[in-house]
Amino acid sequence: MKRLFTPLLLAAAAIAAAPPALAADAWPARPVTLVVPFPPGGPTDALARRLADKLKDPLGQTVIVENRSGAGGNIGSEYVANAKPDGYTLLFGTSGPLAINISLYKNQGYNPETSFAPIIRIGHLPNILVVNPSVPANNARELIAYAKKNPDKLSYASSGNGASSHLAGILFNQMAGTRIMHIPYKGTGPALNDLLGGQVSMSFTDILTALPHIKAGKLRAIGLASAQRSDALPELPTLSEQGLAGYDVSVFFGIVAPKDTPADVVAKLNQAFKTALSDPVIEQTLHSQGIVRAQDQTPQGLSSFIATEVPKWRALIKSANVSID
């Protein structure tokens, strides 16, 4: 009996020590869920679904996109933050839930710096300052000069209080020394409609939304609200180039998992997303949407980026006394 049980005991001990390694090797053993914290149909949702299709081959499993919208992205983000850290639940995050909201909402149920395991920074979507053609300005310097001579006469539309399009106007007023009134709307669509109709003077919106109206002559482009120029409008200078040094309000995209997700699973996810982002279809999608791909695509790169974005927006929000609740 002793001869029989000794090998069995040794085998049992070996198996007991093996599960973590075996589990990591087997991951993923079932479909992965990619949570989009916004409604279906928007640019974030569209990009997430394109990426999900291209992740099937490198992961060997289907990636299911699930929309959990509300509270500026907080509902879906909190859901992922509290999910099991096994690599099967991911968040397609943006500037709001991963950098801005923590300074806007008093009772946010997660912390973007401590509640997640960063996977990869995808890139950013440049915002662009556009004006109704009735505004007598063709560039930032002319717009600033006119606004200073006519305080409170101009207005800018945003997609809502606390949105990046709202904060962009606050930063513009602070840096330019202007008094341009903020008019919040419930979404980009209504804001754009009133801008086209001349009910508001200007807006900071994403380049994808603005480009068709710029080409049609219905809106006039003043400057890129990002650090670099865009391939979509290479001739258009940034606001930083036009005197507002350092002005940069872009929407970034990043993938995160719940904190304590195993490092080897994070590494596999990072490599899978890199592979998907290198697919010609995805590269064309990013280009057509005006999204600039991130240079640093390491998990550490996203972590460091979030760590710089959170205090940047906190300082601006505090200075303007902006709050959602």
C-alpha positions in Angstrom: 0.0 0.0 0.0 2.8 2.4 0.9 4.4 1.8 -2.5 1.0 2.5 -4.2 0.1 5.6 -2.3 3.5 7.4 -2.4 3.4 8.0 -6.2 -0.2 9.1 -5.9 0.6 11.6 -3.1 3.5 13.0 -5.1 1.2 13.3 -8.2 -1.5 15.0 -6.1 1.1 17.5 -4.7 2.3 18.3 -8.2 -1.3 18.9 -9.4 -2.0 21.1 -6.4 1.0 23.3 -7.3 0.1 23.5 -11.0 -3.4 25.2 -11.3 -2.1 28.8 -11.6 0.2 28.0 -14.5 -2.3 25.7 -16.1 -5.0 28.3 -15.9 -2.8 30.9 -17.4 -1.8 28.6 -20.2 -5.5 27.8 -20.9 -6.7 31.4 -20.9 -8.9 32.3 -22.6 -11.1 29.2 -22.3 -14.3 31.0 -23.0 -15.5 34.3 -24.7 -14.2 37.6 -23.4 -16.6 40.5 -22.7 -15.6 44.0 -23.8 -17.8 46.6 -22.0 -18.5 49.9 -23.7 -19.8 52.4 -21.1 -21.8 54.3 -23.7 -24.9 53.6 -25.9 -24.7 51.6 -29.1 -24.1 53.4 -32.4 -21.5 56.0 -31.3 -17.9 56.2 -32.5 -16.6 54.4 -29.4 -19.0 51.6 -29.8 -18.2 51.3 -33.5 -14.5 51.1 -32.9 -15.0 48.6 -30.1 -17.0 46.3 -32.4 -14.4 46.5 -35.2 -11.6 45.6 -32.7 -13.7 42.8 -31.2 -14.0 41.1 -34.6 -10.2 41.3 -35.1 -9.4 39.9 -31.6 -10.9 36.5 -32.3 -7.9 35.2 -34.1 -5.1 36.3 -31.7 -7.2 35.2 -28.7 -8.8 32.1 -30.1 -12.1 33.2 -28.6 -15.0 35.4 -29.4 -15.0 38.9 -27.9 -18.5 40.1 -27.1 -19.2 43.8 -26.9 -21.7 44.8 -24.2 -23.0 48.3 -23.8 -23.5 49.5 -20.2 -24.2 53.2 -20.5 -25.0 55.9 -18.0 -23.5 58.6 -15.8 -21.0 59.7 -18.3 -19.5 56.2 -18.6 -19.4 55.5 -14.8 -22.0 52.7 -14.7 -20.1 50.5 -17.2 -16.7 51.4 -15.7 -17.8 50.6 -12.1 -19.2 47.3 -13.4 -15.8 46.3 -14.8 -13.9 47.6 -11.8 -16.0 45.2 -9.6 -15.8 42.2 -12.0 -13.7 39.1 -11.3 -10.1 39.8 -12.2 -9.8 36.9 -14.6 -9.3 38.6 -17.9 -12.8 37.8 -19.1 -14.3 41.3 -18.5 -12.6 44.4 -20.0 -13.5 48.0 -20.3 -13.2 50.1 -23.5 -12.5 53.3 -21.6 -12.3 57.0 -22.8 -11.1 60.2 -21.2 -14.3 60.6 -19.2 -14.4 57.4 -17.1 -10.6 57.0 -17.1 -9.5 60.6 -16.3 -12.2 63.3 -16.0 -15.2 61.9 -14.1 -13.4 61.3 -10.8 -13.2 65.1 -10.4 -16.8 65.7 -11.5 -18.8 63.1 -9.6 -18.7 63.1 -5.8 -19.7 59.4 -5.4 -17.9 57.6 -8.2 -17.7 54.0 -7.3 -14.2 53.4 -8.7 -10.8 55.1 -9.1 -9.3 55.1 -12.6 -5.8 55.0 -11.2 -6.3 52.2 -8.7 -9.3 50.1 -9.7 -8.0 48.8 -13.0 -5.1 46.8 -14.6 -4.2 48.8 -17.7 -3.9 46.8 -20.9 -3.2 49.2 -23.8 -3.7 52.8 -24.9 -5.3 52.7 -28.4 -4.9 56.4 -29.3 -6.8 59.7 -29.3 -9.4 61.5 -31.3 -8.5 65.1 -31.8 -11.1 67.8 -31.1 -11.4 70.7 -33.4 -12.6 74.3 -32.8 -15.2 75.2 -35.4 -17.4 78.3 -35.7 -20.5 79.2 -37.6 -19.6 81.1 -40.8 -21.3 84.2 -39.4 -18.5 84.6 -36.8 -16.0 87.1 -38.2 -12.8 85.1 -37.6 -10.7 82.8 -39.8 -8.1 81.8 -37.2 -7.6 81.6 -33.4 -6.0 85.1 -33.2 -8.9 86.8 -35.0 -11.4 84.8 -32.9 -9.7 85.8 -29.6 -9.4 89.5 -30.6 -13.1 89.6 -31.6 -14.2 87.8 -28.4 -12.2 90.2 -26.2 -13.8 93.2 -27.9 -17.3 91.6 -27.5 -17.3 89.8 -24.1 -20.2 87.4 -23.6 -21.4 87.9 -27.2 -20.0 84.6 -28.4 -21.2 81.3 -27.1 -19.9 77.7 -27.4 -22.0 74.5 -27.5 -21.0 71.4 -25.6 -22.5 67.9 -25.5 -23.2 68.4 -21.8 -21.9 69.8 -18.5 -18.5 68.1 -17.7 -18.0 66.8 -21.2 -14.6 67.3 -22.9 -16.3 69.8 -25.2 -17.4 71.8 -22.1 -13.9 71.6 -20.5 -12.3 72.6 -23.8 -14.2 75.9 -23.7 -13.2 76.5 -20.1 -9.5 76.0 -20.9 -9.8 78.2 -24.0 -11.3 81.0 -22.0 -8.6 80.7 -19.3 -5.7 80.6 -21.7 -7.0 83.2 -24.1 -8.5 85.6 -21.5 -11.9 85.6 -23.2 -15.5 85.4 -22.0 -17.3 83.0 -24.3 -20.5 81.7 -22.9 -21.1 78.0 -22.4 -24.4 76.5 -23.7 -24.8 72.8 -22.7 -26.8 70.3 -24.8 -27.9 66.7 -24.3 -25.5 65.2 -26.7 -23.3 66.1 -29.7 -26.2 66.0 -32.2 -28.4 68.8 -30.7 -25.3 70.9 -30.1 -24.2 70.5 -33.7 -27.7 71.3 -35.0 -27.8 74.6 -33.2 -24.3 75.5 -34.3 -25.2 74.9 -37.9 -28.3 77.0 -37.4 -26.4 79.9 -35.9 -28.0 79.7 -32.5 -24.5 79.3 -31.0 -21.3 80.6 -32.3 -18.8 77.8 -31.9 -18.0 74.4 -30.6 -15.1 72.1 -29.7 -16.1 68.8 -31.3 -14.4 65.7 -32.6 -12.9 66.0 -36.1 -14.9 63.0 -37.4 -18.2 64.9 -36.6 -17.0 68.2 -37.9 -15.2 67.2 -41.1 -18.2 66.8 -43.5 -19.6 70.2 -42.5 -16.3 71.9 -42.9 -15.9 70.5 -46.4 -19.4 71.6 -47.2 -18.7 75.1 -46.0 -21.3 75.0 -43.3 -18.7 75.3 -40.5 -15.3 77.1 -40.5 -12.3 75.3 -38.9 -10.3 77.5 -36.6 -7.7 75.1 -35.2 -7.0 71.7 -33.9 -7.5 71.3 -30.1 -4.7 68.7 -29.9 -1.0 68.7 -29.6 -0.3 67.6 -33.2 -2.0 68.3 -36.5 -4.3 65.7 -38.0 -3.9 63.8 -41.3 -7.6 64.5 -41.9 -6.9 68.3 -42.1 -3.1 68.5 -42.4 -3.1 72.2 -43.4 -5.0 73.3 -40.3 -2.7 74.4 -37.5 -3.3 73.6 -33.9 -4.5 76.1 -31.4 -1.1 75.7 -29.7 0.6 76.8 -32.9 -1.7 79.8 -33.0 -0.6 81.2 -29.6 -2.3 79.0 -27.0 0.9 77.1 -26.2 0.2 73.6 -24.7 -3.5 73.6 -25.5 -4.6 70.0 -25.9 -8.1 68.6 -25.4 -8.4 65.2 -27.1 -10.5 62.2 -26.3 -8.2 59.2 -25.6 -9.2 55.5 -25.8 -7.7 52.8 -23.6 -8.5 49.2 -22.6 -8.4 48.2 -18.9 -9.3 45.1 -16.8 -10.1 44.8 -13.1 -7.2 45.3 -10.8 -5.3 42.2 -9.8 -5.8 40.6 -13.2 -2.8 38.2 -13.6 0.2 39.8 -15.2 0.5 37.0 -17.8 -3.2 37.5 -18.8 -2.6 41.2 -19.2 0.4 40.5 -21.4 -1.6 38.2 -23.6 -4.4 40.8 -23.9 -1.9 43.5 -24.7 -0.3 41.4 -27.5 -3.8 40.5 -28.9 -4.8 44.1 -29.1 -1.5 45.1 -30.7 -2.1 42.4 -33.3 -5.7 43.6 -33.9 -4.6 47.3 -34.2 -2.1 46.3 -36.8 -4.8 44.8 -39.0 -5.2 46.8 -42.3 -9.0 47.1 -41.7 -8.5 48.5 -38.2 -5.7 50.9 -39.4 -8.1 52.2 -42.1 -10.8 52.6 -39.5 -8.6 54.6 -37.3 -7.5 56.8 -40.2 -11.0 57.4 -41.5 -12.2 58.4 -38.0 -9.3 60.7 -37.5 -7.9 58.7 -34.6 -4.2 59.0 -33.9 -2.7 55.7 -32.8 -0.7 55.8 -29.5 3.1 55.6 -29.7 3.4 53.7 -26.4 1.1 50.7 -26.4 2.5 49.0 -23.3 0.3 48.6 -20.1 2.8 50.8 -18.3 2.3 53.5 -21.0 -1.4 53.6 -20.4 -0.9 53.7 -16.6 1.5 56.6 -16.8 -0.8 58.5 -19.2 -3.8 58.1 -16.9 -1.6 59.3 -14.0 -0.9 62.6 -15.9 -4.4 63.1 -17.2 -6.3 62.8 -13.9 -4.5 65.7 -12.1 -4.6 67.8 -15.3 -8.4 67.7 -15.5 -8.8 67.9 -11.7 -7.0 71.2 -11.7 -9.1 72.6 -14.5 -12.4 71.4 -13.0 -11.5 72.8 -9.6 -10.5 76.1 -11.0 -13.9 76.5 -12.8 -15.9 74.9 -10.0 -17.5 72.4 -12.3 -19.6 69.6 -10.7 -22.1 67.1 -11.9 -23.6 66.0 -8.5 
